[in-house]
Amino acid sequence: MENRMSQTFSPPRATPAVPVRRRGVCLVISAPSGAGKSTIANALRASEPQLLHSVSVTTRQPRPGESDGIHYHFRTMEEFSRMAEAGEMLEWATVFGRGYGTPRAPVEQALAEGRDMVFDIDWQGHRQIRAALPADVVSLFVLPPSIAELERRLNGRASDEADEIARRMQAARDEISHWNEFDHVIINSELDQAIAEARAVLVAARLQRHRQIGLTDLVASFGV
């Protein structure tokens, strides 16, 4: 008897009776240095190529392997100050004597086009972006499992000198003290689990009612 493999058929995807489009999400991920915010953000972008990265402006020097316009927009402090004063950045701050900020125009354009963006910034940047785009921001704070583990991770970075690590540890407790300003909090004890939890936050944000433009008209077409 001929063996036949069972096949599963899926019905064709139905088109909504009324078009519904979506405004983009600003997913803000914050954490003390070394807790894993950049690693988590990069993992989300790797799994979803359509997820946009907000390329920050900075006045620090490029590290080995970094390129202007890809990892950061590298600018002088004079250029950075001019951009901040002209309102060309959504948020900006000086950290350890270096300027960091988020250009405004590309973010506003992406959101209007329904494209999502991920920001890995500090608590001050989160406050500024939430104030500028209150309906668009969904925020996530990443905690290390312990302060000792955070110090171990920082000591494992070959790019940072001992005095730099000491400054970052001093700043870590201040950063962590703002954890309750965020919508969601995860503990990065196991990286894969932390990435999965961050992805769940992003998926839920995309489904928020206010973000789905045309949803009210679609429901009205049901006669309810």
C-alpha positions as CSV (number, residue, x, y, z in Angstrom):
1,M,0.0,0.0,0.0
2,E,1.3,3.4,-0.9
3,N,2.3,5.5,2.1
4,R,0.8,8.9,2.0
5,M,2.0,11.8,4.2
6,S,-0.7,13.7,5.9
7,Q,-0.9,17.3,4.8
8,T,-2.2,20.3,6.7
9,F,-4.0,22.9,4.8
10,S,-4.4,26.5,6.1
11,P,-7.3,28.6,4.9
12,P,-6.4,31.8,3.0
13,R,-5.8,34.9,5.1
14,A,-8.9,37.0,5.1
15,T,-8.6,40.8,4.4
16,P,-10.3,43.1,7.0
17,A,-13.5,44.6,5.8
18,V,-12.1,48.1,6.6
19,P,-8.3,48.8,6.3
20,V,-6.5,48.9,9.6
21,R,-2.9,50.3,9.7
22,R,-0.6,50.6,12.6
23,R,1.4,53.4,14.0
24,G,5.0,52.4,15.0
25,V,6.2,51.5,18.5
26,C,9.1,53.2,20.3
27,L,10.5,50.4,22.5
28,V,12.8,52.0,25.0
29,I,15.2,49.6,26.8
30,S,17.2,51.0,29.8
31,A,19.5,49.4,32.3
32,P,22.7,50.1,34.1
33,S,25.8,49.6,31.9
34,G,26.6,45.8,31.7
35,A,23.0,44.6,32.4
36,G,22.5,43.6,28.8
37,K,20.2,46.3,27.2
38,S,22.3,46.6,24.0
39,T,22.6,42.8,23.7
40,I,18.9,42.4,24.0
41,A,18.1,45.2,21.6
42,N,20.6,43.7,19.0
43,A,19.0,40.3,19.4
44,L,15.5,41.7,18.7
45,R,16.8,43.5,15.6
46,A,18.5,40.3,14.4
47,S,15.3,38.3,14.6
48,E,13.2,41.0,13.0
49,P,15.1,42.8,10.2
50,Q,12.2,45.3,9.8
51,L,12.8,46.5,13.3
52,L,14.7,49.8,13.1
53,H,17.6,50.8,15.2
54,S,17.8,54.4,16.4
55,V,21.3,55.5,15.6
56,S,22.4,57.8,18.4
57,V,24.6,60.9,18.2
58,T,27.6,60.8,20.4
59,T,30.7,62.9,21.1
60,R,32.9,59.9,22.2
61,Q,35.6,58.4,20.1
62,P,34.7,55.4,17.9
63,R,35.7,52.0,19.4
64,P,37.4,49.4,17.1
65,G,35.0,48.1,14.5
66,E,32.5,51.0,14.9
67,S,31.4,53.0,11.8
68,D,29.9,56.5,11.6
69,G,26.2,56.4,10.7
70,I,25.9,52.7,11.6
71,H,26.8,52.3,15.2
72,Y,26.6,56.1,16.1
73,H,26.7,59.5,14.5
74,F,30.1,60.7,15.8
75,R,30.1,64.4,16.3
76,T,32.2,67.0,18.1
77,M,30.8,68.5,21.3
78,E,30.3,71.8,19.4
79,E,28.1,70.1,16.8
80,F,26.3,68.1,19.5
81,S,25.4,71.3,21.4
82,R,24.1,73.0,18.3
83,M,21.8,70.1,17.5
84,A,20.4,70.1,21.0
85,E,19.8,73.8,21.0
86,A,18.1,73.6,17.6
87,G,15.6,71.0,18.9
88,E,17.0,68.4,16.4
89,M,17.1,65.7,19.1
90,L,14.3,63.9,20.9
91,E,16.5,63.4,24.0
92,W,20.1,64.1,24.9
93,A,22.4,63.9,27.9
94,T,26.0,64.1,28.9
95,V,27.3,60.9,30.5
96,F,30.9,60.6,31.8
97,G,31.7,63.8,29.9
98,R,30.4,62.5,26.6
99,G,27.3,63.6,24.8
100,Y,24.6,61.1,23.6
101,G,21.3,61.9,21.9
102,T,18.6,60.7,19.6
103,P,17.9,62.5,16.3
104,R,14.2,63.6,16.0
105,A,13.4,63.5,12.3
106,P,14.1,59.8,11.5
107,V,12.1,58.7,14.5
108,E,9.0,60.7,13.7
109,Q,9.1,59.6,10.1
110,A,9.4,55.9,11.0
111,L,6.5,56.0,13.4
112,A,4.2,57.7,10.9
113,E,5.0,54.9,8.4
114,G,4.1,52.2,10.9
115,R,7.7,51.1,11.6
116,D,8.9,50.1,15.0
117,M,12.1,51.4,16.6
118,V,14.2,50.2,19.5
119,F,16.1,52.6,21.8
120,D,18.8,51.4,24.3
121,I,19.2,54.6,26.4
122,D,19.4,55.6,30.0
123,W,16.6,56.7,32.4
124,Q,17.0,60.3,31.5
125,G,16.6,59.6,27.8
126,H,13.5,57.6,28.6
127,R,12.0,60.5,30.5
128,Q,12.7,62.9,27.6
129,I,11.4,60.6,24.8
130,R,8.2,59.7,26.8
131,A,7.6,63.4,27.3
132,A,8.1,64.1,23.6
133,L,6.1,61.0,22.3
134,P,3.9,59.9,25.2
135,A,1.5,57.8,23.1
136,D,4.3,56.0,21.2
137,V,6.7,54.9,24.0
138,V,6.6,51.4,25.6
139,S,9.5,51.1,28.1
140,L,11.4,48.1,29.5
141,F,14.0,48.2,32.3
142,V,16.6,45.4,32.5
143,L,18.0,44.5,36.0
144,P,21.0,42.3,36.6
145,P,20.5,39.4,39.0
146,S,22.8,41.0,41.5
147,I,25.2,44.0,41.8
148,A,28.1,41.5,42.1
149,E,27.2,39.9,38.8
150,L,27.0,43.4,37.2
151,E,30.5,44.2,38.4
152,R,31.7,40.8,37.1
153,R,30.3,41.5,33.6
154,L,31.9,45.0,33.5
155,N,35.3,43.5,34.5
156,G,35.0,41.1,31.6
157,R,34.9,44.0,29.1
158,A,38.4,44.5,27.6
159,S,37.5,47.9,26.2
160,D,37.0,49.6,29.6
161,E,39.8,50.6,32.0
162,A,39.6,50.1,35.7
163,D,38.7,53.8,36.4
164,E,35.9,53.6,33.8
165,I,34.5,50.5,35.5
166,A,34.6,52.2,38.8
167,R,32.6,55.2,37.4
168,R,30.1,52.9,35.8
169,M,29.5,50.9,39.1
170,Q,29.0,54.2,40.9
171,A,26.4,55.2,38.3
172,A,24.7,51.8,38.3
173,R,22.8,52.2,41.6
174,D,21.5,55.6,40.5
175,E,20.3,54.1,37.2
176,I,18.6,51.2,39.0
177,S,16.9,53.6,41.4
178,H,14.6,54.7,38.5
179,W,13.4,51.1,37.7
180,N,9.8,52.0,38.8
181,E,9.4,54.6,36.1
182,F,9.2,51.9,33.4
183,D,6.2,50.0,32.0
184,H,8.0,46.6,32.2
185,V,10.9,45.1,34.1
186,I,12.9,41.9,33.4
187,I,15.8,40.3,35.3
188,N,18.6,39.3,33.0
189,S,19.7,36.1,34.7
190,E,19.6,34.0,31.5
191,L,20.0,35.9,28.2
192,D,17.8,33.8,26.0
193,Q,14.9,34.1,28.5
194,A,15.4,37.9,28.8
195,I,15.3,38.2,25.0
196,A,12.1,36.2,24.8
197,E,10.5,38.4,27.5
198,A,11.6,41.6,25.6
199,R,10.1,40.2,22.4
200,A,6.8,39.5,24.2
201,V,6.7,43.2,25.4
202,L,7.1,44.4,21.8
203,V,4.4,42.1,20.4
204,A,1.9,43.2,23.0
205,A,2.8,46.9,22.3
206,R,1.9,46.4,18.6
207,L,-1.6,45.2,19.5
208,Q,-2.5,48.2,21.7
209,R,-5.9,49.7,20.7
210,H,-4.7,53.2,20.2
211,R,-1.9,52.1,17.9
212,Q,-4.3,50.4,15.4
213,I,-5.6,53.2,13.1
214,G,-9.0,52.3,11.6
215,L,-9.9,49.8,14.3
216,T,-13.0,51.8,15.4
217,D,-14.3,51.8,11.8
218,L,-13.7,48.1,11.4
219,V,-15.7,47.3,14.5
220,A,-18.4,49.7,13.4
221,S,-18.7,47.7,10.2
222,F,-19.8,44.7,12.3
223,G,-23.0,46.5,13.3
224,V,-22.1,46.8,16.9
